[in-house]
Amino acid sequence: MNGRFSIAIHIMTLFTKAEGKLLSSEFIASSINANAALVRKELSNLRNNGLITSKEGATGGYALCKDAALIRLSDIYQAVKQQFILGQAKNLPNPACPIGRQINKHLDTLYKEVEDSLAEKLGTKTLAEFTSQFD
């Protein structure tokens, strides 16, 4: 899935541990050891999906917009998910082939089942529960 979920959960865990204090994108980027521009893009996405809030200005930053016990890991996953977790072929199969003309339909069904299982599993754990593993 290109690492977006791991970046997002890292960000959200930092916010949970910060207990309401505003964190700067530079601080978050230093924790992730990533480019601040990449982090700001993910922060914008998390804000647009209603998971975090931001405050502008010199004393500004980012924080959770609701209690971590109310945020499920599946909420974070849904915010960053871009494509099927198993990927998708870039080529179009041969429609004259009995397998080729049906493969995408059956793969789409399989991929949806896998995505649904993943979302269901992530839905069983809150951000607060995940964060409780950290010292």
Buried (B, 14 or more C-beta within 10 A) or exposed (E): BEEBBEBBBBBBBBBBEBEEEBBBBEBBBEBBEBEBEBBBBBBBBBBEBEBBBBEEEEEEBBBBBEEBEEBBBBBBBBBBBEEBBEEEEEEEBEEEEEEEEEBBEEBEEEBEEEBEEBBEEBBEEBBEEBBEEEE
